[in-house]
């Protein structure tokens, strides 16, 4: 089964896409054929119909045409969280250089990165969270030393 959102291939048993996490749309199996009286012109009449009893024949449902959106395509390129990585680097650097200034920039970049990355991909950037935590811890350690 292919995800209708990102095109990634998933096992038929999955409820959600393993690439993007969106719910997978499972196709319902075709219903059992219904029975209806045979009244097609030009077909031979069975013996039971000649006696007046209705003859039931299965009605086959037309198979749904495949939609172009379900066709597999190349997997989308993964987005990189560059602001989150920068926030993480600044959070690490804030432990040694211009502690309060660099830590403040790391926290602000981390928050901006969380917002933008979540909006673009629907996921949370872990590097942003670590950058924010390192920046806050650096400021807290500096205040505790003073």
C-alpha positions in Angstrom: 0.0 0.0 0.0 1.3 3.5 -0.9 0.7 6.6 1.2 -1.6 9.1 -0.5 0.2 12.0 1.2 3.9 11.3 0.6 3.9 8.2 -1.7 6.0 6.0 0.6 5.3 2.2 0.4 3.8 0.7 3.6 2.7 -2.8 4.6 -1.0 -3.4 4.1 -1.4 -3.9 7.9 -0.2 -0.4 8.8 -2.8 2.1 9.9 -0.4 5.1 9.6 2.4 5.9 7.1 5.9 5.0 8.5 7.4 8.0 6.6 5.1 10.9 7.3 2.7 9.5 10.0 -0.5 10.3 8.2 -3.4 7.8 8.3 -3.4 5.4 5.5 -6.6 5.0 3.4 -7.5 1.3 3.1 -9.6 0.3 0.1 -12.7 -1.7 1.1 -12.9 -5.1 -0.5 -15.7 -5.5 -3.1 -19.0 -6.4 -1.7 -20.5 -9.9 -2.3 -22.3 -10.0 -5.7 -26.0 -9.3 -5.4 -28.6 -11.5 -7.1 -31.2 -10.1 -9.5 -33.7 -11.6 -11.9 -32.3 -12.5 -15.4 -34.0 -10.1 -17.9 -31.2 -9.6 -20.4 -32.6 -9.7 -24.0 -30.9 -12.1 -26.3 -29.9 -14.6 -23.6 -31.3 -18.1 -23.6 -34.1 -18.7 -21.0 -33.3 -21.5 -18.6 -35.8 -24.2 -18.0 -36.7 -22.9 -14.6 -37.7 -19.5 -16.1 -39.9 -21.3 -18.7 -41.9 -22.7 -15.8 -42.5 -19.2 -14.4 -40.0 -19.3 -11.5 -37.6 -16.4 -11.5 -33.9 -17.2 -12.3 -31.3 -15.3 -10.2 -27.9 -14.5 -11.7 -25.0 -12.8 -9.9 -24.5 -9.2 -10.6 -20.8 -8.2 -10.8 -19.8 -4.8 -9.5 -17.5 -2.8 -11.7 -14.0 -2.5 -10.2 -13.1 1.0 -9.2 -10.6 2.6 -11.6 -7.2 3.2 -10.0 -6.7 6.8 -9.1 -3.5 8.6 -10.3 -2.8 9.8 -6.7 -2.3 6.2 -5.5 0.5 5.6 -8.0 3.9 5.3 -6.3 6.3 8.1 -7.0 9.8 8.9 -5.8 10.0 9.4 -2.1 10.0 13.1 -1.2 13.3 14.7 -0.1 13.6 14.9 3.7 13.7 18.4 5.1 16.7 19.4 7.2 16.4 21.5 10.3 19.3 23.8 9.8 18.1 26.4 12.3 17.8 23.7 14.9 21.3 22.5 14.2 22.6 26.1 14.5 20.7 26.4 17.8 22.3 23.2 19.1 25.8 24.4 18.1 25.2 27.8 19.8 23.8 26.0 22.9 27.1 24.1 23.1 29.2 27.1 22.5 27.3 29.1 25.2 29.1 27.0 27.8 32.4 28.7 27.0 32.0 31.9 25.0 29.9 35.0 25.9 27.6 32.8 27.9 24.4 34.9 28.3 24.4 36.4 24.8 25.1 33.1 22.9 22.7 31.2 25.1 19.9 33.8 24.4 20.5 33.5 20.7 20.5 29.7 20.9 17.2 29.7 22.8 15.6 32.2 20.3 16.8 30.3 17.3 15.6 27.0 18.8 12.1 28.4 19.3 12.0 29.8 15.8 13.3 26.5 14.4 10.6 24.6 16.4 7.9 26.7 14.9 9.1 26.7 11.3 10.1 23.0 11.2 6.8 21.9 12.7 4.9 24.0 10.3 6.8 22.7 7.2 6.9 19.0 8.1 4.5 18.3 11.0 7.4 16.9 13.1 9.4 18.3 16.1 13.0 19.1 15.6 15.0 17.4 18.3 18.1 19.5 17.7 16.0 22.6 18.4 14.9 21.2 21.7 18.5 20.3 22.7 19.7 23.8 21.6 17.0 25.4 23.8 17.8 23.2 26.8 21.6 23.8 26.5 21.0 27.6 26.3 18.8 27.6 29.3 21.1 25.4 31.3 24.1 27.6 30.4 22.3 30.7 31.7 21.2 28.9 34.8 24.7 27.7 35.5 26.1 31.2 35.0 23.6 32.7 37.4 24.3 30.0 40.0 28.0 30.8 39.8 27.5 34.5 40.4 
